[in-house]
Amino acid sequence: MLSLMEEGDTASWKQQLIEETFDRAILAGTDPDFRTLRSFIGSLKDAFEPYNSEGDVLEEMKVLRIGDTPIDKHIAKYKMLVTKVKLKDDNPIVIDLFRETLSTSLQ
C-alpha cells in the first residue's frame, strides 16, 4: 500500500510514517515494525478521514429533499446516508428526518 502513495498528502504521510517507524526501531534497538494491517488502516483513516464525517452525513440528511427524484431512488439514497451515520432504521430521529425529506403530500 505504501508503494502506491507517491503524490501529495499521502506521500508526505507515508514519509512521516516510515521515519517514525525507523526512529522507534533505532531507539528500541529492534527491527522496524510497521504493526498490523488493521493498525495501519486505522492510522490511515485517522489521517485522512474527514474530522466530523458523521456530522456531515447528518447535515446531508437534514437538507435532503425528494424533489423530482423517484421515491425508490430517494429511499435508497436516504438508507445509504443512514448506514454511513451508523444509525438504525427504526431510530425515531431517522424516521423524523426521513419524513422531513418528503413533500407535504407524501408526508
Residue pairs with C-beta under 8 A, 6 or more apart in sequence:
1 40
2 14
2 17
2 18
5 11
5 13
5 14
9 48
10 48
13 44
13 47
13 48
17 34
17 43
21 32
21 33
21 34
22 32
24 32
24 33
25 31
25 32
25 33
34 40
50 56
53 84
54 84
54 85
54 86
57 81
57 84
57 85
58 85
60 81
61 78
61 81
61 82
61 85
61 97
61 101
62 97
62 100
64 77
64 78
64 81
64 101
65 101
66 74
66 101
66 102
66 103
66 106
69 77
71 106
74 101
78 98
78 101
79 89
82 89
82 94
87 93
87 94
88 94
99 107
